[in-house]
Amino acid sequence: MPLADYFSSDEHAAEKADLPLLAALIEHYRDEQVFRDCRVTFAHLLVANSMVVAEALVAGGADLVLADAFDSPATQPIRQSLDAHSVRLYGP
């Protein structure tokens, strides 16, 4: 699963380490599966910290659809990393 590969990358782990509340939510959601049977379109600005939010949704059981809704230079590093992990993005 390409998104799982991205979530296990060193760069993502480093970002998650800087966000302890979200890391705790990821573990809680993994146990509770609060988003099971939900399809979520994630059209947030694709930067490193927003990808930790995306991981929380997936950990909670969401079927996540990533949309690249913002054409911004700030998104380039994450877009390139997601592409390297074969993660499909929807959008322009």
N, C-alpha and C positions, 0 to 999 in steps of 0.2 A: 504494500500500500504506500504510494508515494508520499502522502501527507504524513503518515507515521514515520517514514524515513526522515522527512524534514524535521519533525518534532524531536527525533533522537539525535539530530546533528549537534556538534559542539557549539556552533554559533547560537543555536536556539537555547541550548542548555545554559549558556552564559547569560543570555537575556533573562531567562526564567529565574536564575539565581538572584537577579537584581529585583525581582518582583515576588517577594515571599508570600504576600496575601493571595496572589493569583496561583502560585504554586500549591498553596494549601487548598484552594478551591478545586484545582485540578484533581488532587487526591480525593477530596470529598465527593466531587461529581463522578469520579471513576467508580466509587463504591455505590453511590445512590442512583446513578443513571437517570438523572432528572430530565434529560432531553431525549430520552429514548422515543423512537417513532416520530421525531420531529425533523423536518427538513428546514435548515436554516441557511439563508443566503447572507453571506458575510460580505458586505460592501463597504467596509471601513477602510480608511487609508492604510495601505499595506506597508507598515513599518514594523520593526522588530518587536516592540511591546504589544502591538495589536495582534501579532501572531501568537502570543501567549494567551490572549483572550480566545483566539480561535482554537487553541489546544484545549482550553477549558470546555468549550462547547462540544468538541469531539470526545473528550474524556467522559462527558456526561451523556454520551450516546447519540448526539446529533448527527444527522446526515448533512455534512457541511458542503455548501457550494461557495467557492471563493469567487468574488467578482472584483475585478480591477476597475473600480469606478472613478478613480482619480488619477489623471495623468500628471504625475508630479515627480520631479527629480528625487525627492525624498524616498519614493517607493522603489527606485531602481535596484538597490542592493537586495531587497527582499524578493523582488520579481526575478532577478537573476538566480538567486538561491532556489526559489521554488521551481524555476525552469530546470535547474541542474538536478533537481530531485523528481522531475517529470510530473509536477503538480499542475493540474489544469486550472487555468484562470479564465473566467468569463468576462467579457467586456470589450471595449473598443480596441 
